[in-house]
């Protein structure tokens, strides 16, 4: 795990039970196979990363290679997966810290950091996934309001 005071990026190239437990604590355990089928899937198609916050630039390919990422739904948040060379990285974002902006593509923000995906064909192919994600976030927010705005 790479850790600064504001954000956690996990190196998920190899299985690490301690990191898996931390990720599960942040966004919940992965949905079961049948839950995922019932939901219509819990993962996005691979998308091109256009831009990231300066803190995250060290986790991306610096040459002219394209950077790709995908998103996984969890009960309490999302995982954004991306690759640099032979290493896999995961950024867990709990729903209560997740902010989504529709720009030329779509960007995900949390705790002062962001990742923006290109608005190309793969973005269009992921539209139903994004609707599912927004519905899960809204559902989580409604269920965890804890008396705010009542």
N, C-alpha and C positions, 0 to 999 in steps of 0.2 A: 504494500500500500504506500502510495505517495501521499503525504499529509502536510498541508499547510494549515494555518489557523482558520481559514475560511472554507476550504473545500477538500474533498477526498476523491482521489482517482485511484482505482485499484488496478494493479497488474494482474489480469486474469488469464495469462498465458498458460499457467499450470495451476492445477487445483490447490487451493490453500484453504483449509477448513476454518481457520481464524478469520480470514477475509470474507469467506462465504457467510459466516455467522454475523459479522459486522454489517454486510450488505443486507442480509435478512432482517436485522434489527432496524435498519434505516427504511427499507421499502417493503418489507414483508417477504414471506417465502414465496417461491415460484408457484403459479397456479398449477393444479394437477392437469394431467392430459385431458380428462373429461371436462374440467372447468374451461380449459382453453378452447376445446371444440365447441362447447356450448356458447362461448362468447364470440365465436367466429374468428378465433386466433388472438394471440397476445404479442405477436412480433410484427414489426414493420419490414418492408422490403429494404434492401440496402440503398442508401442515398448518398449523394455526393456532399461532402462538407465544404461549404464555401468560406466560412470564417469562424474563428473562435476567439475568446477573450485572450489577452496576452499571457495570462497564467497558464493557459492550456496549449500554447503554441509548441512547447517542448514535446508534447505527446503526438505531434503530427509529423508526417513526412515533410521535409524541408525542400526537397528537390522539386522538379516540375510534376511529380506524380500527383494524381488525384488522391484525395483522402475520402474514405468511405466510412459510414456509420449506420447503425440501426438502433431501433428502440424496442424495448421489451416492457410490457405492462406488468406491474406487480400490484398486490392489493393496496399498498400504502404509498405508491409512487411509481417511478419509471427507472429503468436502467438504460443509459445510452452507451452503446458498445462501439468502439472504434479501434483501428489497427494502425500501428506504426512498424513498418518492416515485418519482423517475425513476432512482435509482441502485441498482445491483445489488452486493451484497457477498458474499464467500465467506470462510468460516472453515475452513481445512484442519486436520484433526486426525489425526496419525499414530496407528495402532492402539496402539502402546506407551504412549501418553499418554491414550488414550480410556477413560473410565469411563462406563458406562450405568446409569441407575437407572430402574426401573419405578415410577412414582408414580401420580398420578391420570391421567397420560399417560405420557410418556417423556422423560427428560432426559439430555443429553450433557454431560459435564464433561471439562475438560482444563486443566491448569496454572492452577487457581484460578478458571476461568471456566466458565459453563454456559449452556445454552439449554434451555428446557423447552417441549415441545409438548403441546397439549391432547389429552386422551384422549377425543375424540369420534368421529364416524363415519369421518373420514379416518384417524384413528389405527387403527381397526379394519381399514380397507381396506389399511393398510400392514403388517399383522401378518406376512405372508409375507416382505415386504421386510426387516423387522426380524430375522426368523429367519436370512435370508441374510446380513445384516450381522454378526450374532453369530457365525455359522459362519465367515465370512471373518476376523473378529477372532481367533477361537480357532485357526483354521488358521495365521494369521500368528504368533500367540504360540507355538504348538508348533514351527513351523519356525525361529523366531528365539530360541529359549530360551538358546542359547549356554552350555550346561552348567549353568545354574541349576537347582537341585532335582534333580540327577541323582545 
